[in-house]
Amino acid sequence: MKVTIKALRVNANLSQTEAAEKLNVTPRTLQNWENNITSPTAIQLVNVCRVYGCTLDDISLPVMLANSEDK
């Protein structure tokens, strides 16, 4: 089952500010990821997995991003 970046953060019991600090991004950047306004880079996704203890396969990304990678 794939989960959103927001769900991973909530399950880790972290605020946006705390998570952003651990991910080395601004809280606004994290908020944009969680609201599917922007998407993390591949390197940032690896960091998300490290911080939240998940795999890349666990993360649900916006359909737009997933479709662009198929091309």
C-alpha positions in Angstrom: 0.0 0.0 0.0 1.4 3.4 -1.0 1.2 6.3 1.4 1.6 10.0 1.1 4.5 12.0 2.4 2.1 13.7 4.8 0.9 10.3 6.1 4.5 9.3 6.7 5.2 12.5 8.6 2.1 12.1 10.7 3.0 8.4 11.4 6.4 9.6 12.5 4.8 11.9 15.0 6.6 15.0 13.6 5.3 18.5 13.0 6.0 20.0 9.5 8.7 22.2 11.1 10.4 19.2 12.8 10.2 17.1 9.6 11.5 19.9 7.4 14.5 20.3 9.7 15.3 16.6 9.5 14.8 16.6 5.7 17.0 19.8 5.4 14.2 21.7 3.6 12.0 24.6 4.5 8.7 24.0 6.1 7.1 25.6 3.0 8.9 23.1 0.7 7.6 20.2 2.8 4.1 21.8 2.8 4.2 22.0 -1.0 5.2 18.3 -1.3 2.4 17.3 1.0 -0.1 19.3 -1.0 1.2 18.0 -4.3 2.2 21.5 -5.4 5.7 20.4 -6.0 7.5 17.1 -5.8 10.8 16.2 -4.1 13.8 15.4 -6.3 15.1 11.9 -6.4 17.8 12.7 -3.9 15.2 14.4 -1.6 13.0 11.3 -1.9 15.9 9.1 -0.7 16.3 11.4 2.3 12.5 11.2 2.9 12.9 7.4 3.0 15.8 7.6 5.4 14.0 10.0 7.8 10.7 8.2 7.7 12.0 4.6 7.6 10.3 3.6 4.4 11.2 2.6 0.8 10.7 4.5 -2.4 8.0 1.9 -3.3 6.1 2.9 -0.2 5.6 6.5 -1.3 2.6 7.7 -3.3 3.6 10.5 -5.7 1.3 12.8 -7.7 0.0 11.1 -10.9 1.6 13.9 -13.0 5.1 13.0 -11.7 4.5 9.3 -12.1 3.3 9.7 -15.7 6.3 11.9 -16.6 8.7 9.2 -15.5 7.0 6.7 -17.8 8.1 8.7 -20.9 
